[in-house]
Amino acid sequence: MHCSSIRIYLHHFKQSTADGEKMKVNEDLKNMLKQRRFKWKTLKNETSTGQRIEILEGLNLEYKEQVNVDTAFIYRRGLEKSDFMRDTFTLELKTTLRIAPVNG
């Protein structure tokens, strides 16, 4: 599918630091996304839930070429007309970290 951009929502969570607990994002994940052309878009602080969400956006640099009538056929091989009529979708990925005592 052709899209002009992809947005990723990174949730901050409490992490222990030298100054106590602070809300931080997973820096490894954030750095990986930045290496793949994702840039900072905005930061949301939800006061009702106490959550902080950082939004990164990756632009599709070939979008104009993909929707240009003269070159679009290159990117549309194998797609049906119904593929272009689909609604926007949300993909949600979650990571769960569980810490268990070591037997011994």
C-alpha positions as CSV (number, residue, x, y, z in Angstrom):
1,M,0.0,0.0,0.0
2,H,1.1,3.5,-0.6
3,C,1.2,5.9,2.3
4,S,2.8,9.3,2.7
5,S,4.0,8.6,6.3
6,I,4.0,6.2,9.2
7,R,3.6,7.3,12.8
8,I,4.8,5.3,15.8
9,Y,3.6,6.0,19.3
10,L,6.3,5.3,21.9
11,H,5.0,5.0,25.4
12,H,7.2,6.2,28.3
13,F,7.4,4.1,31.4
14,K,8.9,4.6,34.9
15,Q,12.6,3.7,35.0
16,S,15.1,3.9,37.8
17,T,17.8,6.5,37.4
18,A,20.5,8.0,39.6
19,D,17.9,10.8,40.4
20,G,15.1,8.4,41.3
21,E,12.3,7.1,39.0
22,K,11.6,9.0,35.8
23,M,9.3,8.5,32.9
24,K,11.5,7.4,30.0
25,V,11.1,5.8,26.6
26,N,13.0,2.7,25.5
27,E,16.1,4.4,24.1
28,D,17.3,1.4,22.1
29,L,14.0,1.2,20.2
30,K,13.9,5.0,19.7
31,N,17.5,5.0,18.3
32,M,16.6,2.1,16.0
33,L,13.7,4.0,14.6
34,K,15.8,7.2,14.1
35,Q,18.3,5.2,12.1
36,R,15.4,4.3,9.8
37,R,14.4,8.0,9.1
38,F,11.8,8.3,11.8
39,K,11.8,11.8,13.3
40,W,10.2,13.3,16.4
41,K,6.7,14.7,15.7
42,T,5.2,15.5,19.1
43,L,4.9,14.5,22.7
44,K,1.6,13.9,24.5
45,N,1.1,14.1,28.3
46,E,-2.2,12.6,29.3
47,T,-2.9,14.1,32.7
48,S,-5.9,11.8,33.4
49,T,-3.8,8.6,33.1
50,G,-0.3,9.9,33.9
51,Q,0.9,8.5,30.6
52,R,3.5,10.2,28.3
53,I,3.6,9.2,24.6
54,E,6.2,10.3,22.1
55,I,5.2,10.3,18.5
56,L,7.8,9.6,15.8
57,E,7.0,9.9,12.1
58,G,8.7,8.4,9.1
59,L,8.0,9.9,5.7
60,N,7.7,7.9,2.5
61,L,10.2,9.7,0.3
62,E,8.9,7.9,-2.8
63,Y,5.2,8.7,-2.2
64,K,4.9,11.2,-5.1
65,E,6.5,8.7,-7.5
66,Q,4.3,5.9,-6.2
67,V,1.1,7.8,-7.0
68,N,2.3,9.4,-10.2
69,V,0.3,8.0,-13.2
70,D,3.5,7.4,-15.3
71,T,5.4,5.4,-12.6
72,A,2.7,4.0,-10.4
73,F,2.5,0.7,-12.3
74,I,6.0,-0.2,-10.9
75,Y,4.7,-0.1,-7.3
76,R,1.3,-1.7,-8.0
77,R,2.3,-5.0,-9.4
78,G,0.2,-7.8,-7.9
79,L,-2.3,-5.4,-6.2
80,E,-6.0,-5.4,-6.8
81,K,-8.2,-2.3,-7.0
82,S,-9.8,-3.3,-3.7
83,D,-6.3,-2.9,-2.1
84,F,-6.4,0.8,-2.7
85,M,-9.9,1.3,-1.3
86,R,-9.0,0.1,2.3
87,D,-9.3,2.3,5.3
88,T,-6.5,3.4,7.6
89,F,-5.4,0.8,10.1
90,T,-3.6,0.8,13.4
91,L,-1.0,-1.7,14.3
92,E,-0.2,-2.0,18.0
93,L,2.9,-3.8,19.2
94,K,3.4,-4.4,22.9
95,T,6.4,-5.6,24.9
96,T,6.0,-7.3,28.2
97,L,8.9,-7.6,30.6
98,R,8.6,-10.1,33.4
99,I,11.1,-10.5,36.1
100,A,11.2,-13.8,38.1
101,P,13.4,-14.8,41.0
102,V,16.4,-16.9,40.1
103,N,16.1,-20.5,41.4
104,G,19.1,-21.5,43.5
